[in-house]
């Protein structure tokens, strides 16, 4: 985690003294007994040591949802120049908040102490402010009745968060409420998941519930598997595109009501721990947010290949036939997966001795590895209580299970009666690591898929009538029907290690399991782990990838997958995908064909289906197989680009799949685009999302865009607008924008084979300035990435076009690794030449040597803005790998163009 420390903090305290205007208490139009709360007033406030501290006193009691906390402490502090933290909690008693051992971050400021001075009796403070010369935000505490606070962007004086609404702060034992007004015509909100939504931008007038649950994601607008109380606000004024982010760091269940002009949090426990990230762009907000919660974990190179899974593969012979089917159809297959079918009576870390016997499974996994392929299996958290089951015996001996009434809590999942490991218990990580080690000694799986970890429970236990935790006074909208929160999960009154209630850590279970699984695989393999988790929380991207869960084989779910994937990019989990061709129900040939066209460009690309449904491997229909070869061919050519984007995510927090406004925040038309996305900053994916369509209306921001399947086809728009594109059944539109350089490799059946092919450089010239591209290279499995071990290379490509020449340069950091791998650039293709220009000659400079050519091996089609330079321009013509020494160049000398 990166923390920015200020060497000198200058605090400005602004005290405005004037006669305080009296403000009547806000009781609304309801009877007093129906008022949830009346708010608080500022008892005292002061600034010191870089922190604004205040004591808040209850104005009047209300017993709706329980008694109010009478005294609250408030602290506001700048943790960095662009991150403001506001913390409100009980001033007299400690309350639950996420420990720093779970989410590593700065400790909070010390509790407020009464200021050593007395205010003059004839003056009244109306506001107290906190800022420093180098911070971008201004915090203002308003001494009104009830009190409120605002957060303002200093550069524009725009208010980003404003609690002076008709709804005051409410703080009870098991109910907190905080509201902020929003400029309805200027504010565009994204995030606050996990939910299935038809649009990426949040629609107004809805309640978003956060309470992790095993609810199929084919259900719209319900609380799903993860909880991420973070939103990004992109403003369309006063300065178009200015962006900030807001996180309420709280692991308790909550409802978030969003009306467009106001956002209201209703939380059933914990504290108010609010972080505001100043931006000012979507990209900088992501950097600031993931600096706090942790950068996304590294993914092995092979994870960007194509994956195949199904719940319902009958035996190992069927797995072998699927692998053979892909090979026969000449469709890339990187990873074969198995759902719970492989396990003996569905128990973790076992093999069914009849259908998946050990000897045949070992032979199968060996075959995969010899092919350059990988194998991943599912693991559920519930440990079956069969007395002869080794994992259960060892777990009981080590006392690692969640308890209720002093004994392990008994639930039921796929293997029958189960106990659930308590991942808050320090002993559980050792237990979990040992079980994975024992299993991997039998079958060397390459990654683990952790499912059902919300936690899912097929039973609903009787609530503990002696505990308010199973039935708190405020009912969040669980499952869209205010379902009791003890339904189909571990009861909230159950206890974890340290007597921490499930009530407080329910939403953290999947996060903690992912953390333990990530640590186990890292320790056991000494390689970069691959973990896929269904349940997630703030910061889970530091440990795991994610898929969008149990969707249906429907056109709606195909379309909804795009907002879902974009949301998880905002949540700091960039390695995300949806079940290609759908999970529930029978897919169709057309739907599956269109879905692989889209799914080939998900960051995580996997076909997965439910047992009892029609098989949907990509070779089952010839038209789907043909399309799969085409789109996966492009994906595998783009593997270096995907991998470099993952490296960028790891070092800067940026998503792999991005909404259009990340690159074009000043184009307000991009704010509502939910049917397209960008890979990185310049590759635009525009899929068909409706049956029978052979054309689409796609939005293109300003610029020149080239079809990556056919460079002679392009779209040029002087301002952003909708463009009608042809989209025949076998085609998806994927375009690259001017100003980008893509380093690509050849098509292959595995990533291992693709990595051995030469590089092709695609240079898309820009009329607006420099053209750039990056390439990160390493062995694809090291635990660390881009660190001091030097087993990596990073290449920065630039191209500059002048009136009569183009200069392309490549600057390499740690060139020794690329040299050792003998990677070469086989071909450079230049797009975007002006129509009147014609390439006549080029000069290559590399390693201190120069090679000239006067056009005998050039092919040019300037009418279509294409100029293709042959292999002779690549380093292989000099038997050189990517080895630019001392800031070398690949250059075209002046005079290349015949004007």
KOLDO-357010 format. One record per residue (C-alpha): residue number from 1; x, y, z. Coordinates in steps of 0.5 Angstrom, whole numbers, plus 500, padded with zeros to 3 digits. Layout:
N
PT_seq_x_y_z
PT_NUM_X_Y_Z
...
This chain:
899
PT_seq_x_y_z
PT_1_500_500_500
PT_2_503_507_498
PT_3_502_512_503
PT_4_503_520_502
PT_5_506_523_508
PT_6_506_531_508
PT_7_513_533_511
PT_8_510_540_513
PT_9_502_540_515
PT_10_499_547_515
PT_11_492_548_518
PT_12_488_553_516
PT_13_482_554_522
PT_14_477_559_519
PT_15_472_561_525
PT_16_466_566_523
PT_17_463_570_529
PT_18_457_572_528
PT_19_450_572_531
PT_20_447_565_530
PT_21_441_564_527
PT_22_436_560_530
PT_23_434_554_526
PT_24_428_550_528
PT_25_429_542_529
PT_26_427_538_523
PT_27_421_534_525
PT_28_418_533_518
PT_29_410_532_517
PT_30_410_526_522
PT_31_408_525_529
PT_32_414_525_534
PT_33_414_518_535
PT_34_415_517_528
PT_35_421_521_527
PT_36_427_516_527
PT_37_432_522_529
PT_38_433_529_531
PT_39_440_530_529
PT_40_446_533_533
PT_41_449_539_535
PT_42_456_541_535
PT_43_458_542_543
PT_44_465_544_541
PT_45_470_543_535
PT_46_478_545_534
PT_47_483_544_529
PT_48_490_541_531
PT_49_495_537_529
PT_50_492_536_522
PT_51_486_534_525
PT_52_479_537_526
PT_53_476_534_532
PT_54_469_535_535
PT_55_464_533_540
PT_56_457_532_538
PT_57_451_532_542
PT_58_444_529_541
PT_59_439_534_540
PT_60_433_530_542
PT_61_432_522_543
PT_62_428_518_539
PT_63_426_510_540
PT_64_425_509_533
PT_65_430_503_531
PT_66_433_503_538
PT_67_436_509_543
PT_68_440_514_540
PT_69_448_515_542
PT_70_448_521_546
PT_71_455_523_545
PT_72_459_522_538
PT_73_466_524_537
PT_74_468_527_530
PT_75_475_527_527
PT_76_476_530_520
PT_77_483_529_517
PT_78_487_529_510
PT_79_491_523_510
PT_80_494_525_503
PT_81_493_531_499
PT_82_487_528_495
PT_83_484_523_501
PT_84_480_526_506
PT_85_477_522_512
PT_86_471_523_516
PT_87_470_519_522
PT_88_464_519_527
PT_89_463_514_532
PT_90_461_513_540
PT_91_465_518_544
PT_92_464_514_550
PT_93_464_506_548
PT_94_468_503_543
PT_95_464_500_537
PT_96_466_495_531
PT_97_470_497_525
PT_98_474_493_520
PT_99_481_492_523
PT_100_487_494_520
PT_101_489_487_520
PT_102_483_485_515
PT_103_484_492_511
PT_104_491_495_512
PT_105_490_503_513
PT_106_492_508_517
PT_107_490_508_524
PT_108_485_514_526
PT_109_486_520_529
PT_110_486_520_537
PT_111_479_521_540
PT_112_478_529_540
PT_113_480_532_547
PT_114_476_538_549
PT_115_480_545_547
PT_116_484_548_552
PT_117_481_555_551
PT_118_474_558_552
PT_119_470_561_547
PT_120_468_568_549
PT_121_461_568_551
PT_122_459_574_546
PT_123_461_570_540
PT_124_458_564_537
PT_125_462_560_532
PT_126_458_558_526
PT_127_463_554_522
PT_128_470_550_523
PT_129_474_549_517
PT_130_480_544_515
PT_131_484_545_509
PT_132_492_545_508
PT_133_495_549_502
PT_134_497_543_498
PT_135_490_539_499
PT_136_485_539_494
PT_137_479_539_498
PT_138_476_543_504
PT_139_472_540_510
PT_140_467_545_513
PT_141_463_543_520
PT_142_457_547_520
PT_143_455_549_527
PT_144_448_549_525
PT_145_442_546_529
PT_146_442_540_527
PT_147_450_540_525
PT_148_452_538_518
PT_149_458_538_514
PT_150_460_540_507
PT_151_466_537_503
PT_152_468_542_497
PT_153_473_542_491
PT_154_477_548_492
PT_155_479_549_485
PT_156_472_550_483
PT_157_468_551_490
PT_158_464_545_488
PT_159_460_542_493
PT_160_462_534_493
PT_161_458_532_499
PT_162_453_536_503
PT_163_450_533_509
PT_164_445_539_510
PT_165_439_536_508
PT_166_432_535_511
PT_167_435_528_514
PT_168_440_529_520
PT_169_445_524_522
PT_170_442_519_526
PT_171_447_514_530
PT_172_444_509_534
PT_173_446_502_537
PT_174_444_498_531
PT_175_442_504_526
PT_176_446_509_523
PT_177_443_514_518
PT_178_447_519_513
PT_179_445_523_508
PT_180_448_528_502
PT_181_445_532_497
PT_182_447_532_490
PT_183_446_537_484
PT_184_441_532_480
PT_185_443_535_473
PT_186_450_535_474
PT_187_452_529_478
PT_188_453_522_475
PT_189_454_516_480
PT_190_457_509_478
PT_191_458_504_483
PT_192_455_501_490
PT_193_455_494_488
PT_194_454_488_488
PT_195_447_488_484
PT_196_445_486_477
PT_197_443_493_473
PT_198_441_494_466
PT_199_445_501_466
PT_200_452_502_468
PT_201_450_509_471
PT_202_446_508_477
PT_203_438_510_475
PT_204_435_515_480
PT_205_430_513_485
PT_206_432_506_488
PT_207_435_502_494
PT_208_441_499_493
PT_209_442_493_499
PT_210_449_491_501
PT_211_448_484_505
PT_212_452_478_501
PT_213_447_473_499
PT_214_447_467_495
PT_215_442_470_490
PT_216_443_468_483
PT_217_445_474_479
PT_218_440_473_474
PT_219_436_477_478
PT_220_436_485_477
PT_221_436_490_483
PT_222_437_485_489
PT_223_443_484_493
PT_224_448_479_491
PT_225_455_476_493
PT_226_459_482_494
PT_227_459_489_498
PT_228_462_495_495
PT_229_460_501_499
PT_230_464_506_494
PT_231_461_510_488
PT_232_464_515_483
PT_233_461_521_481
PT_234_463_524_475
PT_235_460_531_474
PT_236_458_535_468
PT_237_459_542_471
PT_238_461_547_472
PT_239_468_544_469
PT_240_466_538_465
PT_241_469_531_467
PT_242_471_533_474
PT_243_471_526_478
PT_244_471_524_485
PT_245_470_518_489
PT_246_466_516_496
PT_247_467_510_500
PT_248_463_509_507
PT_249_468_503_510
PT_250_463_499_514
PT_251_462_492_513
PT_252_455_492_516
PT_253_449_491_512
PT_254_446_497_509
PT_255_441_500_505
PT_256_443_506_500
PT_257_437_510_498
PT_258_439_514_491
PT_259_434_519_489
PT_260_438_523_484
PT_261_438_529_488
PT_262_440_525_495
PT_263_444_519_497
PT_264_442_516_504
PT_265_446_511_508
PT_266_442_506_512
PT_267_447_502_516
PT_268_445_497_521
PT_269_452_497_525
PT_270_459_500_526
PT_271_461_507_525
PT_272_461_512_520
PT_273_468_512_516
PT_274_468_516_510
PT_275_473_517_505
PT_276_473_522_500
PT_277_478_522_494
PT_278_479_528_490
PT_279_480_526_483
PT_280_480_530_479
PT_281_479_525_473
PT_282_476_518_473
PT_283_483_515_473
PT_284_486_519_478
PT_285_480_517_483
PT_286_482_509_481
PT_287_489_511_483
PT_288_487_514_490
PT_289_482_509_492
PT_290_486_503_490
PT_291_492_506_494
PT_292_487_506_500
PT_293_484_499_499
PT_294_490_495_496
PT_295_492_495_489
PT_296_489_489_484
PT_297_493_482_485
PT_298_497_480_480
PT_299_495_475_475
PT_300_499_469_472
PT_301_499_470_464
PT_302_496_464_463
PT_303_489_467_466
PT_304_488_471_460
PT_305_487_465_456
PT_306_480_462_454
PT_307_477_457_460
PT_308_472_452_460
PT_309_468_449_465
PT_310_461_446_467
PT_311_457_444_473
PT_312_455_437_471
PT_313_461_434_467
PT_314_460_426_469
PT_315_467_424_469
PT_316_474_425_467
PT_317_473_421_461
PT_318_468_427_459
PT_319_474_432_461
PT_320_478_429_456
PT_321_473_429_451
PT_322_472_436_452
PT_323_479_438_451
PT_324_480_434_445
PT_325_474_437_442
PT_326_477_444_443
PT_327_483_441_440
PT_328_480_438_434
PT_329_476_444_432
PT_330_482_448_433
PT_331_479_453_438
PT_332_484_456_443
PT_333_483_452_450
PT_334_488_455_456
PT_335_484_452_462
PT_336_480_446_464
PT_337_475_447_470
PT_338_471_442_474
PT_339_465_444_479
PT_340_464_440_485
PT_341_462_434_481
PT_342_470_431_482
PT_343_469_431_489
PT_344_467_425_493
PT_345_460_426_496
PT_346_462_433_494
PT_347_467_434_500
PT_348_472_439_499
PT_349_479_436_497
PT_350_477_429_495
PT_351_476_426_489
PT_352_470_421_487
PT_353_474_414_487
PT_354_469_412_481
PT_355_468_418_476
PT_356_474_422_478
PT_357_479_416_480
PT_358_486_419_483
PT_359_490_415_477
PT_360_486_418_471
PT_361_486_425_474
PT_362_493_425_475
PT_363_494_422_468
PT_364_489_428_466
PT_365_493_433_469
PT_366_499_431_467
PT_367_497_431_460
PT_368_494_438_460
PT_369_501_441_463
PT_370_504_437_457
PT_371_500_441_453
PT_372_501_448_456
PT_373_494_448_459
PT_374_492_449_466
PT_375_487_446_471
PT_376_482_449_476
PT_377_477_446_481
PT_378_472_449_486
PT_379_472_449_493
PT_380_467_451_498
PT_381_468_453_505
PT_382_463_448_508
PT_383_467_442_511
PT_384_462_436_511
PT_385_461_433_518
PT_386_462_426_517
PT_387_466_423_522
PT_388_471_419_518
PT_389_473_425_513
PT_390_480_427_514
PT_391_479_435_513
PT_392_473_435_518
PT_393_477_431_523
PT_394_483_436_523
PT_395_479_442_523
PT_396_476_440_529
PT_397_482_438_532
PT_398_485_445_531
PT_399_478_448_533
PT_400_477_453_527
PT_401_470_453_526
PT_402_465_459_527
PT_403_461_457_533
PT_404_454_459_536
PT_405_452_457_543
PT_406_459_455_544
PT_407_459_449_539
PT_408_461_449_532
PT_409_455_452_528
PT_410_452_447_524
PT_411_449_449_517
PT_412_448_445_510
PT_413_451_446_503
PT_414_452_441_498
PT_415_456_435_502
PT_416_450_435_507
PT_417_451_438_514
PT_418_457_442_514
PT_419_461_447_519
PT_420_464_453_516
PT_421_472_455_517
PT_422_473_461_521
PT_423_478_465_517
PT_424_478_471_523
PT_425_482_465_527
PT_426_489_465_526
PT_427_490_458_526
PT_428_485_457_520
PT_429_490_460_515
PT_430_495_454_517
PT_431_489_449_517
PT_432_487_451_510
PT_433_494_452_507
PT_434_495_444_510
PT_435_489_442_506
PT_436_490_445_500
PT_437_497_442_500
PT_438_495_435_502
PT_439_490_436_496
PT_440_495_439_491
PT_441_500_433_493
PT_442_495_429_489
PT_443_493_433_484
PT_444_497_439_482
PT_445_491_444_481
PT_446_494_451_478
PT_447_488_455_481
PT_448_482_455_486
PT_449_475_457_485
PT_450_472_459_492
PT_451_464_459_491
PT_452_458_459_496
PT_453_462_464_501
PT_454_457_469_502
PT_455_456_464_506
PT_456_451_460_503
PT_457_447_456_507
PT_458_441_451_505
PT_459_438_452_512
PT_460_435_458_515
PT_461_437_457_523
PT_462_432_459_528
PT_463_434_466_531
PT_464_437_467_538
PT_465_431_470_541
PT_466_436_473_547
PT_467_440_477_541
PT_468_438_483_537
PT_469_443_481_532
PT_470_439_476_529
PT_471_433_481_528
PT_472_435_488_529
PT_473_430_494_529
PT_474_432_496_522
PT_475_430_491_516
PT_476_435_492_510
PT_477_432_490_504
PT_478_435_483_503
PT_479_433_479_497
PT_480_428_485_495
PT_481_423_483_501
PT_482_426_485_507
PT_483_428_478_509
PT_484_431_477_516
PT_485_438_477_515
PT_486_439_470_518
PT_487_436_467_512
PT_488_440_462_508
PT_489_447_464_511
PT_490_450_463_518
PT_491_446_467_523
PT_492_448_474_525
PT_493_449_472_533
PT_494_454_466_531
PT_495_461_468_534
PT_496_468_468_530
PT_497_475_468_534
PT_498_475_474_539
PT_499_468_474_540
PT_500_467_478_534
PT_501_459_477_531
PT_502_457_474_525
PT_503_453_480_525
PT_504_459_485_524
PT_505_463_481_519
PT_506_458_477_515
PT_507_460_481_509
PT_508_467_480_510
PT_509_467_472_509
PT_510_469_471_502
PT_511_474_477_503
PT_512_478_473_508
PT_513_477_466_505
PT_514_480_469_498
PT_515_486_472_503
PT_516_487_466_506
PT_517_487_462_499
PT_518_491_467_496
PT_519_497_466_501
PT_520_496_459_501
PT_521_497_458_494
PT_522_503_463_494
PT_523_506_459_499
PT_524_505_452_496
PT_525_507_454_489
PT_526_512_460_490
PT_527_508_462_484
PT_528_503_468_482
PT_529_497_465_485
PT_530_490_464_481
PT_531_484_465_486
PT_532_477_466_483
PT_533_472_468_489
PT_534_464_469_488
PT_535_464_473_494
PT_536_468_480_495
PT_537_468_486_499
PT_538_472_492_499
PT_539_480_491_498
PT_540_478_483_495
PT_541_482_485_489
PT_542_488_485_492
PT_543_487_477_493
PT_544_482_475_488
PT_545_479_475_481
PT_546_471_475_480
PT_547_466_472_476
PT_548_459_475_476
PT_549_455_469_478
PT_550_449_465_476
PT_551_447_469_470
PT_552_442_466_465
PT_553_443_464_458
PT_554_439_470_456
PT_555_440_476_451
PT_556_438_481_457
PT_557_444_477_462
PT_558_448_478_456
PT_559_447_486_456
PT_560_447_486_463
PT_561_454_483_464
PT_562_457_489_461
PT_563_455_494_467
PT_564_457_488_472
PT_565_464_488_469
PT_566_465_495_469
PT_567_463_496_476
PT_568_468_491_479
PT_569_473_495_475
PT_570_471_501_479
PT_571_471_496_486
PT_572_479_495_484
PT_573_477_488_482
PT_574_479_488_474
PT_575_480_481_473
PT_576_473_480_472
PT_577_468_476_467
PT_578_461_473_466
PT_579_459_466_464
PT_580_460_466_457
PT_581_453_463_453
PT_582_450_464_460
PT_583_449_459_466
PT_584_442_457_467
PT_585_438_455_462
PT_586_439_452_455
PT_587_443_457_450
PT_588_442_458_443
PT_589_447_458_437
PT_590_446_465_436
PT_591_446_467_443
PT_592_452_463_444
PT_593_456_466_438
PT_594_454_473_440
PT_595_456_472_447
PT_596_463_469_445
PT_597_464_475_441
PT_598_463_479_447
PT_599_466_474_452
PT_600_473_474_448
PT_601_474_481_450
PT_602_472_480_458
PT_603_478_481_462
PT_604_477_474_465
PT_605_474_469_459
PT_606_470_463_461
PT_607_465_459_458
PT_608_460_456_464
PT_609_454_452_464
PT_610_449_449_469
PT_611_448_441_470
PT_612_442_439_466
PT_613_442_444_461
PT_614_445_443_454
PT_615_452_443_453
PT_616_455_449_450
PT_617_462_448_449
PT_618_464_453_443
PT_619_465_447_438
PT_620_458_444_439
PT_621_456_449_433
PT_622_460_450_427
PT_623_458_457_426
PT_624_460_458_434
PT_625_466_455_433
PT_626_468_459_427
PT_627_467_465_430
PT_628_470_463_436
PT_629_477_462_432
PT_630_476_469_430
PT_631_475_473_436
PT_632_479_468_440
PT_633_485_469_435
PT_634_484_476_436
PT_635_484_476_444
PT_636_491_471_443
PT_637_494_476_439
PT_638_492_482_444
PT_639_495_478_450
PT_640_501_482_451
PT_641_496_488_451
PT_642_491_485_456
PT_643_498_483_460
PT_644_500_490_460
PT_645_494_492_462
PT_646_494_488_468
PT_647_501_490_470
PT_648_498_497_469
PT_649_492_495_474
PT_650_497_493_479
PT_651_501_499_479
PT_652_496_504_478
PT_653_489_501_480
PT_654_486_502_473
PT_655_481_497_471
PT_656_483_493_464
PT_657_475_494_462
PT_658_474_501_462
PT_659_468_505_461
PT_660_468_510_455
PT_661_469_516_460
PT_662_475_514_463
PT_663_479_516_457
PT_664_474_521_455
PT_665_471_525_461
PT_666_469_531_457
PT_667_465_528_453
PT_668_458_528_457
PT_669_455_523_452
PT_670_460_517_454
PT_671_457_518_461
PT_672_451_514_459
PT_673_454_508_455
PT_674_453_501_458
PT_675_453_497_452
PT_676_460_498_450
PT_677_467_499_453
PT_678_474_500_452
PT_679_480_495_454
PT_680_485_500_456
PT_681_485_507_454
PT_682_484_506_446
PT_683_481_499_444
PT_684_473_500_443
PT_685_469_493_444
PT_686_462_494_441
PT_687_458_488_441
PT_688_451_486_438
PT_689_446_485_444
PT_690_440_483_441
PT_691_437_477_437
PT_692_437_478_430
PT_693_441_484_429
PT_694_446_485_423
PT_695_448_492_425
PT_696_449_496_431
PT_697_449_503_433
PT_698_455_505_437
PT_699_458_511_440
PT_700_465_513_438
PT_701_468_519_441
PT_702_472_524_437
PT_703_478_521_433
PT_704_480_516_428
PT_705_478_509_429
PT_706_480_503_426
PT_707_477_496_425
PT_708_482_491_429
PT_709_479_485_424
PT_710_480_489_418
PT_711_485_495_418
PT_712_482_498_411
PT_713_475_499_415
PT_714_475_505_419
PT_715_471_511_423
PT_716_472_518_423
PT_717_468_523_427
PT_718_470_530_429
PT_719_466_530_435
PT_720_463_524_439
PT_721_457_521_435
PT_722_453_515_434
PT_723_455_511_428
PT_724_451_505_425
PT_725_456_499_424
PT_726_455_493_420
PT_727_455_487_425
PT_728_454_480_421
PT_729_453_474_425
PT_730_460_472_425
PT_731_463_479_427
PT_732_464_484_433
PT_733_466_491_432
PT_734_473_492_435
PT_735_476_498_434
PT_736_483_502_436
PT_737_483_509_436
PT_738_489_514_434
PT_739_494_515_438
PT_740_495_508_441
PT_741_501_503_439
PT_742_499_496_440
PT_743_505_490_441
PT_744_501_484_439
PT_745_504_477_438
PT_746_501_471_434
PT_747_495_466_434
PT_748_496_460_438
PT_749_492_454_442
PT_750_495_456_448
PT_751_498_462_451
PT_752_505_458_452
PT_753_505_457_445
PT_754_503_465_443
PT_755_509_467_447
PT_756_514_464_443
PT_757_511_468_437
PT_758_514_474_434
PT_759_511_481_436
PT_760_507_485_431
PT_761_507_493_432
PT_762_501_496_430
PT_763_502_504_430
PT_764_496_508_430
PT_765_498_515_428
PT_766_494_521_431
PT_767_493_528_428
PT_768_493_531_435
PT_769_500_529_438
PT_770_504_523_440
PT_771_502_516_439
PT_772_504_512_445
PT_773_504_504_447
PT_774_507_500_453
PT_775_509_493_453
PT_776_510_489_460
PT_777_514_483_459
PT_778_516_477_464
PT_779_516_470_465
PT_780_508_470_467
PT_781_508_467_474
PT_782_513_470_478
PT_783_510_472_485
PT_784_513_479_484
PT_785_512_484_478
PT_786_516_489_476
PT_787_521_489_482
PT_788_528_489_483
PT_789_529_482_481
PT_790_530_485_474
PT_791_527_478_471
PT_792_522_483_467
PT_793_522_488_461
PT_794_518_494_460
PT_795_518_498_453
PT_796_515_504_452
PT_797_513_506_444
PT_798_512_512_441
PT_799_511_515_434
PT_800_511_522_432
PT_801_509_524_425
PT_802_512_531_422
PT_803_510_533_415
PT_804_515_529_412
PT_805_517_523_416
PT_806_515_519_422
PT_807_519_517_428
PT_808_518_511_432
PT_809_522_509_438
PT_810_522_504_443
PT_811_525_505_450
PT_812_527_499_454
PT_813_527_498_462
PT_814_531_492_464
PT_815_533_490_457
PT_816_537_484_459
PT_817_530_480_460
PT_818_528_481_453
PT_819_534_480_450
PT_820_535_473_454
PT_821_528_471_451
PT_822_530_472_444
PT_823_523_476_443
PT_824_523_480_436
PT_825_519_485_432
PT_826_517_481_426
PT_827_513_487_423
PT_828_510_494_424
PT_829_504_496_421
PT_830_502_504_421
PT_831_495_506_420
PT_832_493_513_420
PT_833_497_516_414
PT_834_494_522_411
PT_835_491_520_404
PT_836_496_525_400
PT_837_502_521_403
PT_838_506_515_401
PT_839_512_512_404
PT_840_518_511_400
PT_841_523_509_404
PT_842_525_508_412
PT_843_531_507_416
PT_844_532_502_422
PT_845_537_504_428
PT_846_538_499_433
PT_847_544_497_437
PT_848_548_502_434
PT_849_547_499_427
PT_850_543_502_421
PT_851_539_499_416
PT_852_536_503_410
PT_853_531_501_405
PT_854_528_505_399
PT_855_521_502_398
PT_856_522_495_395
PT_857_519_491_401
PT_858_514_496_403
PT_859_506_495_402
PT_860_502_502_402
PT_861_495_503_402
PT_862_494_510_404
PT_863_487_511_401
PT_864_485_507_407
PT_865_490_510_412
PT_866_494_504_412
PT_867_501_503_411
PT_868_504_496_412
PT_869_512_495_413
PT_870_515_488_412
PT_871_519_484_417
PT_872_525_487_414
PT_873_523_493_419
PT_874_523_488_425
PT_875_529_487_429
PT_876_529_480_426
PT_877_532_482_420
PT_878_538_484_424
PT_879_538_478_428
PT_880_536_482_434
PT_881_531_481_439
PT_882_528_487_442
PT_883_534_490_444
PT_884_534_498_444
PT_885_541_500_447
PT_886_542_507_450
PT_887_535_510_448
PT_888_535_507_441
PT_889_530_508_435
PT_890_526_505_430
PT_891_526_511_425
PT_892_524_513_418
PT_893_529_519_416
PT_894_526_525_413
PT_895_524_524_406
PT_896_520_518_407
PT_897_514_521_404
PT_898_513_523_397
PT_899_508_530_397
